[in-house]
Amino acid sequence: MRLTRQTNYAIRILMYCAANEGRLSRIPEVAAAYSVSELFLFKILQPLVEAKLVETVRGRNGGVRLGRPADQISLFDVVRVTEESFAMAECFENDAADCPLIDSCNLNSALREALNAFMTVLMKHSIADLARDRTNMRALLNISEIAPARVAN
């Protein structure tokens, strides 16, 4: 299975926010850190906000932050929100009834088993796991220790 760029960067946004815990992250900073367009990240942000994986704070000192603790956001949570389809073959599609082998083919069950194994592994890993070494993450992403936008509790 190949994940889309949208899923890849959604995970990266969440990792950035996790590494920047306690402060608001700004999309221009995230875009610069990953060398991707701000417009692309804003597009990705919408489903993350709708799923409450990310919260936005508007205004001059606004930004984004995780919607819940990083250890409570699994990779499965992100993939479920950002991927449109988990069809690994045509027989996974809604119109699979057109296949004359649907009742006698073992391919469908084998692919479902593989997909379930993939999802199970995604459920085991959290955003916190990916951003665990915050010192290295901060250095790699050029996140300063003193960010101007503090999160008010």
Summary of the structure (lengths in Angstrom):
residues: 153
radius of gyration: 18.4
end to end distance: 40.1
largest distance: 62.5
contacts: 420
relative contact order: 0.20
helix: 54%
strand: 8%
